[in-house]
Amino acid sequence: MEKSKYNLILSSGAKDQLTDLQRRTDAASFAEVIRRALSVYDALEQYASEDWEIILRHKKKNLEKPVLLV
């Protein structure tokens, strides 16, 4: 597998989000968080492009919210 190296400039808020996600998901590195996020975003975008509606459904309450891809 060919690898590429990138340098990112993040706002302090984005860095805080990345740090928090790494902690909550027990990811080994920031790169792992970013790889996971790319996989999820790619899957969601593929479904959305095939006219699937992506929603969040609360487990206990009868509530749903659409997922908006930016």
C-alpha positions in Angstrom: 0.0 0.0 0.0 1.4 3.3 -1.0 1.4 6.0 1.7 1.3 9.8 1.5 2.2 12.2 4.2 0.3 15.5 4.7 0.7 18.5 7.0 -2.5 20.0 8.3 -3.2 23.4 9.7 -6.1 23.2 12.1 -7.9 25.8 14.2 -7.7 25.2 17.9 -11.4 24.1 17.8 -10.7 21.5 15.1 -7.6 20.2 17.0 -9.7 19.9 20.1 -12.4 17.9 18.2 -9.7 15.7 16.8 -8.2 15.1 20.3 -11.6 14.4 21.8 -12.5 11.9 19.0 -9.2 10.2 19.5 -9.8 9.8 23.2 -13.5 8.7 22.9 -12.7 6.2 20.1 -9.4 4.9 21.6 -7.8 5.6 18.2 -4.0 5.2 18.2 -3.4 8.4 16.4 -4.9 11.5 14.8 -4.3 9.8 11.4 -6.4 6.8 12.5 -9.3 9.2 13.5 -9.0 10.9 10.1 -8.9 7.5 8.2 -12.0 6.3 10.0 -13.8 9.6 9.4 -13.0 9.4 5.7 -14.4 5.9 5.5 -17.6 6.9 7.2 -18.0 10.0 5.1 -17.3 8.1 1.9 -19.9 5.4 2.7 -22.6 8.1 3.6 -21.9 10.1 0.5 -22.2 6.9 -1.7 -25.6 6.1 -0.2 -26.8 9.7 -0.5 -25.7 9.8 -4.2 -27.9 6.7 -4.8 -30.9 8.5 -3.4 -30.9 6.9 0.1 -32.1 9.0 2.9 -29.7 9.0 5.8 -31.3 9.5 9.2 -30.5 9.2 12.8 -33.1 7.4 14.9 -33.1 7.6 18.7 -33.1 4.2 20.3 -35.6 4.9 23.0 -37.6 7.9 21.8 -39.6 8.1 18.7 -37.3 10.7 17.2 -35.5 10.9 13.8 -33.2 13.5 12.4 -31.8 13.7 8.9 -28.1 13.6 8.4 -26.9 16.5 6.3 -23.7 15.9 4.4 -21.6 19.0 3.8 
